[in-house]
């Protein structure tokens, strides 16, 4: 890894690929520009008015020439396009076992929420050489989370979750910028990402004052809001079970199904009438305006902790030796749910 | 009789009547062009002053000249004014208006009164926006992204939107007028394959003006409704989707970039040909390239949303289409270059501007491919790299073309020659100042500096100082032509009908042209750009000058 002048530091697995692409683009463009400028200069001198030169029968066009430079350009364009697109699509591939961190943008700060409990503002600690997935939303206007050293950004949009995947490969401190104009102090909406050795990261996590994991807060909220009176097993009102829901395909009333991901859970809490689970009545009230985006993330973390098809993320976290998935929720009265979550049942 | 005719100045569109009323109620396309010229020049300097102020703020990493809200209002004013009140009307409404009838051998545009109405509509829209600016300002950026504009900003969003909405109709009127004129008013013998490329470029531009502007009107109306009645189309709290706004906005605003650049390409085709005394190389390819750019330009809006919540596969399609636009653009650059071959080239001021255009457009166009490349765009999206890229197109290219055109046709418009030496100095200053302003911004973007930042980390300061220094030179470069054009009105040498020895019907009439353009309708018997240019039918008045 070389630090080039006029380049930001390279600190992610994708940064080198992007820089190589840029160098190729600069090379190709320079050749093209030099050809044009050199020809203009050459013709400009040779055919300057008043200077003797052979000006007999100037060509008025040449279809073969036009078609051949079109074809040449097309080949170069397709090549560059393909290369750039492949890197881009790869950056959207969810890694197998990522560390999930939640992000909320608000005017004018970044709030980061680790599953293990710690919360940070404008500073983000991540381990090196480990895929990280930021699950991001905004509680007001559109923001965009940009880490130049990682060559990555993605918009942080109110009303939905967007993802940003990265794997840092250099420890150090790097800028975080908001790159979507968001009002008065847009340029103050900056932060720092601190890439640490895994051991240091663990120490940092355990040294944090907040010890309860995010899903624990979610569980408390779940009870407090009265969600459990319908969604718990044996509740008097019939509502879909949330056990082992996450990551599965939820069948919908009127046909079709939807992947129960973070966005689906969020939507179902804020806009319960939008997608009705097959076989249930649309009786759930909306929680729009009653809970904050932060509380929503706690609920999402809790429902994720109930297990389901895509519980690898939680397992991934548990491998680091933290307490993330040891809180098997009180709701998992059905033994199969506990099995599918792959965690020991609550003592 | 003959002596009398010699004493009385020849009647032209300027001296036929000096009253204010004769200007404000004129339906002469040439006079309306002059009205537009004066108005867009005023707006250009308002937008320019805003730019000078925020470049001054950016000299240091901290906020020290203006408050954060003021800074945000300054870049918004700069964008709104420059895009809608200068760049979009610039070449079409001034030079297109003046030249299209002359170039195709018509006495006026097809709808002279609609043409006058378009100027009034433009002025009303402009006053609305100007009022919004001085009574409180607007701080959304020229892009008006929701939900910031619709639910959060406390500034004069609605008034500004109304101004832009109204001005949109002037674009539509002008586009419609050009399309009908080019179809219906061509002189006998002026077939489509003989049209000057300037006219082809304006035909393509007019298609975009007519088809894209209504989408802007709809989008702005939706913001107004959202803000005033809360219809909830963009507001996520009401189940709306703010990203929908981005799609609607860029469906207009990306083609709008081609509204700004296509007429400039038309200008450059004229100038390169005239100062090489040669028929343009590959006429058909250059003409068709304008249409191709206009059509493909409608299909690339999604490249503004590569990191904004659009399906990655949709992004791949938009990226591919954006690469395609580069091909007709490159065709033009190649053909302009090939036109110089075996030409008889002179480097008068308009030619310097045109060659500067080619250079800057090449850089602007190629960096367009950089940002069309998905993986690289993710890195530099909404950074100074993008700012530099689109200024190379919208200022480096479009404004160079506008000024090149102003110098080239100034003798025809005013009947006076501008001072050639000062012209060359201004062209050189603008080229140098422009590159010093905007080239460092490519590097700033690659280092990660986001756009629309009032304060920034200290490591970006050196490049920002360079940029501000360049902007100061650029400002002088822009003031010079204003001064010497005004000076030339009184003291410039009287211009002959065809000072450049150029072909084209506009050079076959006197400078300035008579009120009705042509005493008798011309009959076209030759291709465009036939050199040597046909000699002017001598008239006693011309001999007297």
Interface residues (C-beta under 8 A of the other chain):
Chain A: X6 X7 X8 X14 X17 X18 X21 X22 X25 X29 X32 X33 X36 X37 X39 X40 X43 X44 X47 X48 X49 X53 X54 X55 X56 X57 X58 X59 X60 X61 X62 X65 X66 X69 X70 X73 X74 X77 X78 X80 X81 X83 X84 X85 X87 X88 X89 X91 X92 X107 X140 X141 X142 X144 X146 X148 X149 X151 X152 X153 X154 X155 X157 X158 X159 X160 X162 X175 X177 X178 X179 X180 X181 X182 X183 X184 X185 X186 X187 X188 X190 X271 X274 X288 X289
Chain B: X68 X69 X72 X139 X140 X141 X143 X145 X147 X148 X151 X152 X153 X236 X237 X239 X240 X241 X242 X243 X276 X277 X278 X279 X281 X282 X283 X284 X285 X306 X307 X308 X309 X312 X315 X316 X319 X320 X323 X324 X326 X327 X330 X331 X333 X334 X335 X337 X338 X340 X341 X342 X343 X344 X345 X346 X347 X355 X358 X359 X362 X363 X366 X367 X369 X370 X372 X373 X374 X375 X376 X378 X379 X381 X382 X383 X443 X446 X447 X448 X450 X451 X452 X453 X454 X455 X456 X457
